[in-house]
Structure formats: C-alpha cells, structure tokens
C-alpha cells in the first residue's frame, strides 16, 4: 500500500456525525506521522492524548524492527547475516512466521523473500522508473524461496545466504492490528486507523453507525470512489497495479511482482480489496489474490472463513466474493 494521498482505500465519510453521546465520547483526537514511507493517521473517540502519543511511539518502534531499508533494523540484521543465525524480538519472529504461513497458503505466490527482486526495481510515484537488467533479475529470482527461512523460537536463519526478507507486504497490517489491540486495552471503543491505506476500524462510529470506506477507482484521480463498503470492527485493505508504477513504451510496470519471474504480475486484475477481522490477513491476501488472478483468487477467498473480497478487473467490473458484503457500487 502507498501513502494516504494515493491510498487504494479512502475514508468516505467525515468524522462529524450527530448523536446524543456525552461530549467526551463524541470528541475525537488524532495522531499523524510518517512511517514505513507512508502517512499514518489515527482518529480515536473518547480517549486521552497520551494514548495517541503512545501509538506514535509504537509506530516508531515497529519501523525500527521491521523495515528492510533501515540498516539497524532486525530485518536488515537477518538480511546482512549471510546465513548466520540472528536472534530477534518476539514480534519480528512472529511476523516472519506469519509470512511463511502465507507462503504455504499461496503456494509461493506470496513470498517474503521477494527482496532480491524488488530491490532491483525503482518505482518513483508514476514518474520515470528504472527497469532491472534481465540477467540480474533472473539471478535475484533464484534466491526467492520462503522455505529457506528457519525460525526457531526467536532465532531466524536464512539457509540461502543470498536470500533477503522484505516484510512490506504484511508489516503495515500487523502494526495496525497491534495499534488496534493497544487502543482497545485502553478502553477505546471507536477508532479509525489508517496505515497508508490499510484501514482498520475499532468498533463503529461513536454514534452507533458503521464506518463507510470508499474503494479508490483504479487509475482515476485520487479520491475518486469506485464503490463503498460499510464495516464495523473490521480491516479493509486494497492492492492494485495503479498504486506505484511507471509507464515505458506504452507498458505499465507496477510494484506487485510475481515471485516466479520477478516481473510485475500480468493478469486481468486492477485491484483486490480484502475485508477481514485482522489487517495482517488483509495485507497478505490482497497481494496474494492479485498475483493469483480473479478465478484462483476468488476460490482462495471462498475457502477461508471470515474473509471477504472485492475484485476489480481491467474492464472496470466489480466482483464481490459474496452477497453478504454491505457494498455499494457507484
């Protein structure tokens, strides 16, 4: 997912709603910051500023653990260890195990060792990008295999010394879940968490209504909604080929890479949105289903309990995974 100004999922309704709640319950506090190369925004009702300040500190903490671009992070320590064991925090080990689980679930279509290939591409916010050398990319792809990751307690080892981990496909979802968990522990009943477009709702709005989340129309001006979905206490995460890309010789090269080739996925999809209880699941599944394509992605979603999806094909058609979604197509 990209920054909030070009997020695949946008808040459709403003925070001002009526109701007969007490003043404290009807008043919200906000926190915003720049982490994980994206804008993080949290709005919570009926709480204290120190709670939002701690959320800010949590974002900083997790970025220092999980970022593959910060040299001192735990992920970078693993990547730079050339196959030697590295002891990490329980949080990092837990998220890596989650990444392995989704590698197994997807048959390798979601792979957290994508870093050797993804690091060769440069997507510069729709400006002129840089394509990798084909031979160099082929060599990088030979080191993409989540099965080379061994996790023993909090010790992580890459059995391929040239493999590298990138948790960008699940980290924001994981952190959003931890923020929601913390807010709930502090008695917050109504909040909206936005990690660069990963939208997570704690309860509904303070007046008892659901949050109304809009799905960005692919390749349209930012803020142009294709559809809206009403949710309460859920996560809404989208992945799409319009988020980070560049165009060269009439071809769009986007950031969602096929682990088998190292090149951007080519299929009939422009966007996949996942509605789930946990945002880490939505993060992983939105990418997984995009790589799988409409038919296989739909089959996967319909095999999972408590997960719904909205697929958008390149012809503009919207394909919900079930009729249970409170979805309005605009």
C-alpha positions, -999 to 999 in steps of 0.1 A, spaced: 0 0 0 11 36 -7 7 68 12 -27 81 22 -27 107 -7 -28 78 -32 -42 51 -10 -63 23 -25 -88 27 3 -101 61 14 -124 72 42 -157 81 25 -174 100 53 -161 128 75 -157 123 112 -185 148 121 -217 128 129 -245 136 152 -257 117 183 -266 120 219 -234 107 233 -216 126 261 -191 153 250 -161 131 257 -175 102 237 -183 124 208 -150 142 207 -121 127 188 -83 131 190 -60 125 161 -24 114 155 -4 115 123 31 107 114 54 95 86 64 59 90 71 30 66 74 55 38 38 64 42 15 86 62 0 71 93 -32 86 107 -53 75 137 -85 90 150 -99 78 183 -130 89 202 -133 92 240 -96 89 249 -67 109 261 -38 125 241 -12 103 258 -29 72 243 -24 87 208 12 97 217 19 61 226 6 50 192 31 73 176 58 56 197 46 22 187 49 31 150 85 42 155 93 10 175 79 -13 148 96 6 120 129 1 137 123 -36 140 107 -45 106 119 -20 79 142 -36 53 156 -1 44 168 8 79 203 -7 83 200 -13 121 166 -30 119 162 -66 129 151 -75 93 183 -59 80 204 -78 105 189 -110 92 195 -100 56 231 -90 62 240 -121 82 249 -141 51 231 -172 65 242 -169 101 215 -172 128 202 -139 142 182 -135 174 153 -111 171 124 -99 191 92 -120 195 73 -95 173 97 -99 144 98 -137 147 60 -138 149 56 -118 118 81 -138 98 62 -170 108 31 -153 95 48 -146 63 59 -182 60 23 -194 66 11 -172 38 38 -185 15 25 -220 22 -11 -210 18 -5 -193 -15 18 -219 -30 46 -194 -30 26 -166 -48 31 -146 -16 68 -147 -6 85 -125 20 119 -133 4 109 -112 -27 135 -86 -16 163 -97 -41 140 -89 -70 120 -60 -56 152 -41 -47 162 -40 -84 130 -21 -94 126 16 -88 90 29 -88 91 67 -85 55 77 -79 44 74 -116 75 92 -129 102 76 -150 113 44 -133 142 20 -137 139 -15 -151 164 -41 -139 189 -59 -161 172 -92 -171 201 -114 -162 205 -97 -128 168 -101 -122 169 -138 -131 197 -143 -106 177 -125 -80 147 -147 -86 168 -178 -79 170 -166 -43 133 -161 -37 120 -190 -17 103 -186 17 112 -222 25 148 -211 31 137 -193 63 141 -212 95 126 -198 127 135 -215 160 119 -195 188 133 -161 182 163 -172 162 160 -167 124 183 -183 99 183 -180 61 197 -212 47 204 -194 14 230 -168 23 219 -146 -6 182 -146 3 167 -115 18 134 -108 37 110 -79 29 80 -77 52 65 -48 33 36 -70 22 24 -76 57 41 -53 81 15 -24 80 -13 -48 86 5 -64 115 12 -30 131 -23 -18 125 -35 -48 144 -12 -41 173 -24 -4 174 -60 -16 175 -52 -40 202 -35 -13 223 -63 12 218 -88 -15 229 -67 -22 260 -70 15 269 -108 14 268 -112 29 234 -144 17 217 -144 38 185 -113 44 163 -102 46 127 -66 36 119 -51 43 85 -16 30 78 -10 42 42 -44 30 31 -47 0 54 -79 10 70 -87 -6 104 -118 2 124 -122 -4 161 -159 -8 166 -181 15 146 -186 53 148 -194 67 182 -230 74 172 -236 37 165 -233 37 127 -208 18 107 -177 34 91 -182 39 54 -150 32 34 -146 41 -2 -126 20 -27 -104 41 -50 -112 38 -87 -81 24 -103 -61 49 -124 -86 77 -116 -78 109 -98 -71 103 -61 -103 103 -41 -125 91 -69 -145 63 -55 -155 32 -74 -176 17 -46 -181 20 -8 -183 -7 18 -198 -3 53 -179 -20 81 -176 -21 119 -146 -36 138 -130 -48 105 -100 -42 83 -102 -30 47 -70 -34 26 -65 -30 -11 -37 -38 -35 -36 -26 -71 -14 -20 -101 -22 18 -101 -6 25 -67 31 26 -76 40 22 -113 58 38 -142 50 36 -179 76 28 -205 69 23 -243 32 22 -236 35 -6 -210 26 -1 -173 52 -16 -149 38 -18 -114 51 -28 -80 33 -61 -74 58 -87 -86 54 -123 -95 78 -143 -73 83 -168 -101 96 -142 -126 105 -111 -107 84 -91 -132 51 -73 -125 21 -95 -125 2 -96 -157 -35 -106 -155 -70 -92 -157 -70 -75 -123 -65 -38 -114 -74 -41 -77 -81 -65 -49 -97 -54 -16 -99 -77 14 -123 -72 43 -112 -92 73 -110 -92 111 -72 -89 112 -54 -64 89 -23 -86 86 -45 -111 68 -59 -84 46 -24 -72 38 -12 -107 28 -43 -118 10 -47 -86 -11 -13 -92 -26 -18 -130 -28 -51 -127 -46 -38 -101 -70 -10 -125 -80 -33 -154 -83 -58 -136 -106 -96 -134 -104 -106 -171 -106 -79 -186 -84 -80 -156 -60 -118 -159 -57 -115 -197 -50 -90 -190 -22 -111 -163 -5 -142 -185 -6 -123 -213 10 -114 -191 40 -137 -184 70 -144 -148 79 -128 -132 48 -145 -113 21 -130 -97 -10 -138 -73 -39 -120 -79 -72 -119 -52 -98 -110 -63 -133 -94 -41 -160 -127 -37 -178 -140 -19 -146 -162 -47 -135 -166 -53 -97 -166 -89 -84 -175 -93 -47 -168 -127 -31 -203 -129 -17 -236 -111 -13 -230 -106 24 -209 -75 19 -226 -42 25 -212 -29 -8 -224 -1 -29 -211 2 -64 -210 38 -76 
